[in-house]
Amino acid sequence: MMTNGCTAQGEPYTLQSEAKRIYYQIVHDSRLNTPSEIRDLIDNIQFVGEETQPFYPVPYKCAEAQAGLLGYIGLLAVAIARDRYKDEQLIEIDVSHALMNGLAALFVRHEEEWLSGSPKMMNAVQRWDHGQTRELYRQLATNIYKSKDGRWYALHGSMNPTPVIEMLKIPQHNEENLTWSQILDMYSELVAGLDSTTLDNWSNNVYRVPGTVCYEEEEFKSLPHGIAIKDEPYYKLLHQQYYSQPPVSWENVPHDPSDRRPLSGIKVLDLSRAIAAPTIGRVCAALGATTIRVSCSDNTELPITLMDGCLGKTCVDINLKTFEGRKKLLELIQEADVFVDGYRPAVLEHLGFGRDAVLGLVANRQKGIVYCQENCYGWKGPWVTRSGWAQIADTVCGIGLNIGRFHGYDEPHIFPGPNADYLTGHAGTAGVLHALYSRARQGGSYVVQCSLLVSNIHMQSYGKYSEQQQEKLKARKRDLVGKTRHYDEIVSHGVKQHAIKGFLSDRSFEKAFKKEYFQTVKGDMWGLNDLDVVSLALKFKNKGNDSDSPAMRTDFLFGTCPPGYHLPQWENTRNEDFEAIEPVTVA
């Protein structure tokens, strides 16, 4: 608790103290059943950083939430490392760096240009945008507009806006060469002619696209779905009672002895796109896991998230709609320790590789598997099977309306950056680490479940900044506060650099964007020069000055590679048939 910028104990508020409070709250959350021997290591995680006061222009404690949850990941990593290597280490987390981890896709940098403002980077990822989401006319189908009954409604075109545009009964492309403002006016008029209930029913039941009424926080809590998920933990860890594989001793997990990390030798199959679920494989890779990202060149990808989503991974092309593709995935599953499912519920079931199928495929081997599921709405309640994105999760639970009011408008805004995505990815990563720890001691197979909406509910539970803090926060970036509107969707935020400017706040560039927050990786696989990507905010340190063991690494060994760049096998081998991306020259 805090009042007027002070804690309940009367101490001055700092990002670090609040991150620690949130971290302690997560560690002691009885719903997570964190083993006592892990909780005993709670003080091995330390929160640091030069910036001590709120600086990102939202009323929610996003930096503190990201840092607290990353701290919990760090705690689990320290516990695993102690079991594996008999070496206890500390972890430091810079809270500003933690927030950058929560916005990472927007902070990829090439030749001193950020992703959204770099024609070269946009060209590099354009091959996979089959849904033509970067076409302005189609892009603006993903936005917030006011409906006939006065309710705000969040439309979302997902990775292919075609169904949404068909729902609104307009041409699929900009046949009349409308300007940006004319396109906004067109969508506004179309949505204004339909009531929110019709839009909700059409979106979620007829056209099967993401969409939601923008609710107030308390209003959402009173809905059947809000009631169903109100007490859900960050992740659910479900020990599968029908599977009894023996414990997997860490001594029996082969790894390179020169690269001792908590997850070295662990094999992760990552079947996901966009941000939340790919973050699970991304963080596992930084902690030492071998991660294979399975995608298909026939499927569309979201360009703005692709480079970050491929970071640290072997990137392969497997078409699961073919018999040969399914055989290949079957081979990879035989060695996998973790399977990440980031698709809408039932998608992988239809392809033969849903939760129960994968659990059954490894039932007779000597090690269990961790099947991690991520979705938007959570895993109980009437909206479990609805599709959704971070923007949907932000607007359905009241965050959107409160961000709009922070900017001085009685309208919902999306969060300026994919905070919910990364918060959920970090929750899923914690669940995977917890499951692997349990597998090593108890054996068996596990299911981990996490969701965008549940993660948002946890961030809301930490409270908003006080009025005094919000006024100070607004004063730190007066040229940004009040400038965003309901029609600024995620690409607009990127092009206008709202996240970049918000993170910069009133600080110098060097102070805000510290070199140690980034890792430089090769970009030639994308037809680019070197890329600066956001590094993992967990920094290991030796405990005490007399330790002979070096601090563990958290850098990405493989950088970022395009989908299909590698052969579909556990050994990292380049696919010679991959069609090289031709670089472009920009005047």
N, C-alpha and C positions, 0 to 999 in steps of 0.2 A: 504494500500500500504506500501511496505517497500523496502529498498535498503541496501545491504551489512549488513544485520542483524539489521537494525534500522527501525522504523516506519516512515511514511511520515512526522510525526512531529519531527523526529530526536531523539526520545526516544529509548533506547535500546529495542530490541525485546525480549519478553518473551512469553512462552506458554500461560500464564494467560491473558496477554493483547490481544493476537490474538484470544484466545477463546472468550473473552468478545466481541471483534469486530464482530466475526462471529455470536455470540449469538444475538447481537443488530441487525445485518443484518437480521437474521431470524425473530426476533420479529416484525420488521418493514417491512417485505416482504408483499406488498399489496395483493399479490396473495393468501395469507393465510387468509386474513380478520380477523386477531386476534382482538377481541373486545377491545375497548379503555380502558375499566375498567380493563382488564387484562394487557394491555401494561403499565398501571399506576404502576404496581407492578414490573416493569422491574429490579429495583435495589435490589430486594429481593434475587436475585441470585448472588452469589459471587464465583469467581474462585480462587483457592488456590493451594498450593503444594510446596514442597521443590525444585523439579526439575523445572527449568525455561527455559531450552534451548532444542531444538530438540534433540531427542536421538534415535528414532526408525528409522532403516535404509531404509527409502524410501524418495523420494523427495517431497512427498505430506504432507500437514498439517493434517494428520489423527487424531492425538491426539486433536488438536485444534477443528477439525470438530466434533468429537464425543462429546467433552466437550460442545461446543456451542449448539448442538442439544439436549443433555441431559439437558442443562440449560433451553431450551425452554419447555421441558417436565416438568421440575421443576416449571417453571413459571405457567403453566397450572394447575399443582398439587396444588400450593399455592393458586391459584384463587378458585379452587374447595373447598379446605379446608376452606378458608375464608367464602365461601357461606354456607358450611355445619355446621361448628362449631363456626363461628364468631370469629375465632382465626387466626391471621395473623402471619406466620412464615417465617424465612429465610431458604435458602438452600445454603450449601457450596459444591462445586465440586472440588475435587483434579483432576487436568488435567491428571496426570499419571494414576490415577485410572480410569478415563473416557476412556483412551485408552485401559486399560485392559478390560473394559466393551465391547470394540469393538473387542476383541480377545478371549472372555471368554471361548469358548468351548475347546480351547487348554490349558487352565490354570487350569483345574480340577486336583486336586492333591490327591494322596493316598499313605500313608506310605512313604512320601518324594519322590515319583515318579510322574512325569507328565503323563498325559493321554496316549500320543503316545508311551511312553517308559515303560508302565506298563502292563505286561502280565496279571496280575490279572484283571485290568479294561477292557482290551480288551476281555478277556474271559467272563466277566460279560455282555457285550453288543452283543456278537457274535450271540446269538440266533436269533436276528432280521435281520441279514445280509443275506437275502435270495438271493440277487444278487451276493454274494461272492465277494464283492468289495475289501475285504482285501487280496484276493489272488493276489500276485504280478503281475502275468501275466495279469490278468484282470484289476487290478488297473491302470496299465500303459497305458491303452486305454484312460484314462483321462489325456491328456497332450498336449503340444505344439510341433508341428513338422513342418518342412519346406516342402512345396508342390512343385509340378513339375514346376510351373511358378515362383518360388522364393518367393512366399508369405508364411508367417507363418500362420499356421492354428491351432486353439484350438479345439481339440476333447474333448468330455465329455461323459462318460459312465453313467452319472446320478447315480441312485441307483441300476442299473442293466446294466452292460456293454454288455450284450448279443447282442443287436441290432448293436452296434458299431463294435463289433468283427465280426458279420455276414456281415456287410457292407464291411469290409476289407477282407472278404473271407479267414479267417484263423480259425484254431481250437479254440474252446471255452476255452480250458484249455492248460496248459503247457505240452503237450505230449512229447516234446523232452527234458524236464528238462533244459531249457535255463537259463543262469545266468541273473542277473539284466541288465548288459551291453548288453548282447545278445538280450534280450527282447527289450531294447531301440533301438538297431540297426535294429531289425525286423520291429518295428513300423515306424522308420524313413524311411526305404527303401520303405515300403508300401505307406506312405503318399507322398514320393518323386515321386512316379509313377502316382500320380493323381493331376490334377490342382485344384486350390483353389475353382473355381466356381463349378466344379463337386462335390467336397467335401461339399460345402455349400448347394447345391441343394439336394444332397443325404441325408445329415444330417437332414435338416429342413423340407424337403418335402416328401422324400421317407421313410427313416427309422425313422423319427420323434424323433430324439435325439438332444440334445443341441450341437451346434458347430458354430464357427464363424471364419471369416477371422480376423486377428489381424491388425486393422487399426491404422493409425496415428490419433491424436486427430482432426486436422483440416480436414482430409479426412473423418472421420466419420461425422463431423458436416455438410459436404456437401451432404451426402447421404439423400435420401428421409426420412428415419426414423430419422436421426439426426436432420433434419429440423423440423420434426413433433413434437419432444419432447424438443426442445431447450429451450422453455420458461415454462416448467412444474415446479410447486412448489414441495417442498419435499413431500407433500401429497395433494390430492384433497379432499375437503369436500363437498359432494353433498347432499343437503337437498332434500328429495324425495317428490315431489310436490303432489303425489297422496295419501299420507298418512297424517292423521291429528290427531294422538293421542294427548291427552292433555299433558301439561308439567309434568315432573316427579319431584316433589319437593324432595329435598334431605332429608327432614323430613320423607318422605314415603319410603325411602330405608332402610330396617331393617339391623341392624349391631350390633356387640358386642360392647357395650359402653366402654368396657375396652381396646379396640383396635381401637382407632380413627385414621384412615388413610384416605387419599383422596378418595379412591375407596372402602372402606369397605362396604360390602353388595352387590356390583356390581357382576354380574355373567357373566363370559366369557366362551364361547364355542370355543375351539381352535382346528380347523381341519387343521393341518399343520405338516410338517416334515422338517428336516434339521435345518436351523438357522434363516433366516430372519423373517418369519412369526411367528415361535415359540417364538421369542424374544418379540413380542407384548404381548402375554399372560404371559410371564415370568416377564416383567416389571410391567404389571398390577397387577400380584400377589404380587410383592414386595410393591406396593402401596395400597394393601389391598383387591384386588378383589379375589373372588373365581373363580379359573380357572380350567376347565375340558379339558384335552387333549384327544381328540378322535382319536384313532388309531385302527388298525386291525392287529391281529397276522399274517394274511396271507400276509400283505404288508411288503415290505422290508424297513428297516430304515438304515440311514447312521451311522455306529457304533461310529465314532469319535465325532458326535454331539449329541448323544442320551441323555447322562446324563444332559448336560446343557439344552437341549430342554425340559426336563421333570421337570425342577427345579420349585418348588413352586406350582405344579399342582396336581390335582386329575387325575390319569392316567387310562383310561378305554379302553376296547376292544370292539368295535362295528363293525360288518361287514355290511357295507352299501350295499353290493351286495345281501343281504338277506332281505326278507320282515320284519322279526322280528327286524333286525338291524335298518331298516329305521323307524319302529314304535318307537323304543327306542330313536333315535335321535329326532323324532318328539316331544316326551315327554319333552326332555331336552330343546328344542327350546322354548317351551311355557313359560319358566321362564327366559330365557337368556336375558341379556341386550346388549351383544356384541357377534358377530359371526365372527370369523377370518377364512378366506379362503386363504390358502397358496398353493393351488394346481394350476396346469397349467389351464389357462382359458378354461372353458367348462367341466372340469372333474366333478365338483360337479353338474353342470347342468344336465349331463347325469344320475346322481344318484338321481335326484329329489330335490336337496338342493342348487341350485345356488342362486345368489343374488335375483332375482325377486321372486323365490319361497319362500325364507325365509322371505322376506319383506311381501309377501302376507299372510304367515301363521300367522303373528302377527298383521295383519291390524285391527282386531276388538278388540284387547285388550286395556287396559288403559295405556300402555306404549309402546313407539316406540322401535326400535332396531337399533343398529349400526352394519352395515355389512362392514367389513374391508377386502379389497382384496389386495394381494401382488403378484407381478409377476416380471419377469426379465426385460422386454423391455419397460415397460410403458403402458399407456392406450390409446394411439393414435398412428397412423402411421402403416405402412405395416407389422411390425414384432410383433404386439401385441400378437398374439397367439403362437409365438415361445417359446419353453421352454428354460430355461437357469438357470445358477447358478452364484455365485459370480465370479468364474474364467472367465466365459463368459462375464459378465458385465465389468470386469477389462480389458479384451483384446480387446473387440469390440470398445471401446471408446478412446483408446490410452494410458491408464494408464499402460498397460502391456509393451509397447515399451519403455516408459519413465523410468520404474523401471529397465528394462534390461540395459538401457544406464547408469543409476545411478551406476550399478555394472560394467560398463565398456564394455558391449557387445551390438552389434547392433542386438539385438534379444529381443522378448517380454518375460517377466516373469510374473507370476501371483503375486498378492499381497501376501506377506508372512503372511498369516492369513486372516480370514473371515471379514475383515473390512467393505466391502460393505454390507454384510449380516446384521451386527449389526447396521450400519448406517441406513439401510432401516427399520429394526425392530424398531429402535428408532423413525424414521419418522412416521411409522404406529402407534406407541404408542401415539405420539403427536396428530395425527389425531383422534384417539379414544377418548382421553381426551377432545379435542376440541368439538367433537360431543356430548359427554356426558354433557359437560357444556351447549351446545346449547339446548340439549334435556330438560335439567332441566328448562331452561328459556322460550323456545319457543315451546317445544313439537315436535311431528313428529318423523320420522325415517330418518336415514342418511347412506350414503355410503362413505367410506373412501378408497382411492386408493393410493398405494405407489409402488415403484419399485426399483430394484437394479441399473439399468442403470441411472435413474433420480438422485438417491442419489450420484452416482459417478460423474455425471455431476456437481452437486453442489460442491462436494469436489474439483473438477478441477477448478471451478470458483474462489476458494479462492487463487489460484496461487500456484506455487511451491516455495520451499525455494530458496534463492539467491545462486549463485555459491559459495560465501564465506561461507554461512551457510552449504551448502552441503559438502564442504571440511572439515569443522569442525565436521560435523556429521559423515563423513566417518572415520575421525581420532579417533572417540570415539569407533569404533568397527572394527579395521583393520582386525581382524581375521575372520570377517564375510563378509565384503564388497568385492565383486568380487568372492565370493566362490559359489554363487548360479547360476544356469543355467536355460535355457528354459525348460529342462526336469525335473526340480524339481517341481512335482505336489504337491497338498495339503498334502497328506500323507507323502511324502518325506520331505516336510518342517517340518512336525510334528516329524518324526523320527529323523531328523537331528537337531531338536530343534532350527530352525532358528528364530521362533517367541520368544521363551524363551530367547535365546541369544541376540536377538535384543532388547527385552524389558529390559534385564539386562544392556545392553550397557557397560559403563565403571564404573558402580556403584557396590557397595557391594550388596550381595544378600539381606541382611536385609533392606538396603535403597531402593532397587528397588521393592522387593516383601514384602511390609509392611503388617503386620498382619491385619490391619484394612481394607485391600483390599479384605479380604476373610471372609467367614462364614463357620464354621464347621457344617456339617450335618451328620446324620446317614447314613451308607452305607450298613447296614445289609440286606436291601431289594434287593441289588445287590449281596449279598454274600460277602460283603467287610466290612472292618473296616470303621471308620469315614472318610469322604471326606471333603476336603477343596474346596469350590466353590467360584467363584468371586461374591462379594456382589455388590449391586447397588451403584453407585457412588454418588447418591443424598443423602446428609446428612442434615436432618432438624435441625434447631436451633430455639430456642425461640427468638422473636424479643423484645429486651429489657431485663432487668434483673428482672423485676417485674411480669413477666407472671406466672400465677398459673398453666397453662397447660403444661404438659411434651412435649418435642419435639417428633414429629411423628416418627414412626419406618419405616424402609424399609428392614427389614430382611425377609427371606423366612420361612413361618410357617411350610411348609410340606417337606422341603428338596427336594430330587429328588427320584422319584419312577419309576420302570420299567413300560412299557406299559402293561395294563391289571391288574395292582396291586390292583386297586380299582373297586368296583361295579359301574355300569353306572348310577349314581344318584348324585344329588347336595350335599347330605350329604356325607362327606368324610368317607367311610366305606371300610375296606379291603375286597378284593375278596378272599374267602377261597379256591377257586378252582385254584388260581394262582399257577403255578408250580414254586417252589422255585429254585433260581439260586444256584447251588452248587459251593462253593468256590474252587479255585485251589491252590495247593501248588507249589511254584516256588523255585527251588534250588538256 
